[in-house]
Amino acid sequence: MNRPEQEYAGTILLADDEPEIRQLLRILLTKKQYLVLEAVNGEEAVRQAEQHPELDLILMDIMMPGLSGLDACRQIRIYTKAPILFLTARNTEQDKAMAYEYGGDDYLAKPFSQSELMMKVGSLIRRYRVYGGLMNVSPLRGNAADALSVDVRARRVKKHGQEIKLTDKEMDLLLFLLGHRGETLDVKTLYEAVWQSKYMPSSDNNIMVYIQRLRKKLEDDPANPALIRTIYGRGYQID
């Protein structure tokens, strides 16, 4: 009798030149039912990404012999949109800025706690599955949003050239709306996609509060919103 194939929570590429680090992370990730692929340097990481564009996440050391994690990141972006979480002993603000500039999605300094790592892994994979297709979306501009631009990868919003600070959940909600431009999204759809929880009648208030917060930060006239429109009786919409 054939045994059924194992179902995995996702596929993760682990790139690090230190065997002990790879072993530790492999154990942590496989316990959570992730399929783990490994690379010992940047060149191998690029090859793995080319062969497995379906990756859900890449854990990448920055300091590796040969091709660095930063340079590997740029090449990997040719083959996959999967989020890249940099793991590194370098922890200056300049190091962090370079990690994002080269196409990374998050940054975790060594030594790190196992719980923090797994929280970041789960969060990045969830966001990628919801928003992964947004990588090719152009900045939000025109008519109602001519003063507004959204950098999807960096998760940054600017209005009149000034950065607007959004909480993670505000950004998640904005990106989900942005990813469905022109569609009217009901409260149930918004809540279950953004909050990753089952919709309850009390969830309506959460959506209302966060829509109001976004309007206060992004709209020229929050009382008469031109960007995030209410379609009465149906939901919300960004054109």
Phi, psi and omega in degrees: 000127180286135177278140179296147178295143180291139176266130182255152177285345181161169180247126184237132173265126181249115182242110180201138182276354180265115182302323182295319179295316180298319180297314180299312183292323178299318179297313180300315186286320180292330176298332178265016175069027173271143170275123187250123170257150185234150174220139184263354178201177184295320181299316180292325178298318178297317179298318180297319179295322178295321182280338184229067181295349181278006181309145177264337183195150174234125173259119192231122170286144180278312184271096176230150179296149182077236180286121182289165178299325179296312180291325177297322180303315181298320180287324180298328182296346175291330190253333184210151175264002185306141180297147180242121177255114180279134175244121186204152176279347180275129192222028177275164178298324178295320178298317180296317180299319179294322180300316179288322181297324182278000175110008178286159181252336179201172192213131178223122184277139173277144354283146181237159178279147180298322182293320179294319178301312184292328176295317179294319179301309181297318181295315181295320180293318178299314181296319181297320182292331178274319190247004186306323181290353182279352184301332182262005180281131179287159178306145183284112182216170173099140176046257186293341185232034185293343179261001190245138173226145182236121173264103188295312183296315182279351181057052180230145178235134176236143176232124185053034177083354180258132182292135177257124181280119175245146172289166179303317183289323175298318178294317178302317181293316178299316182294324178294317176298317180297322179289349179233042181305136179088348179264145173268119185253125180281168186297320181299314180299314180298314185294312184291329179284317187273319181271348179056039180222160179291136181291136173231156179308327180290347181293337180305321183293322178302312181298315181300315181297316183287328174297318179297319179297316179298318180296319179297326183274330190249330185277147173291323179227090184304332180287339178229073189295134177253343182265297180262102188264144172270124174259098192304131180081356184232320182150217184231157185209141166246128180282000000 
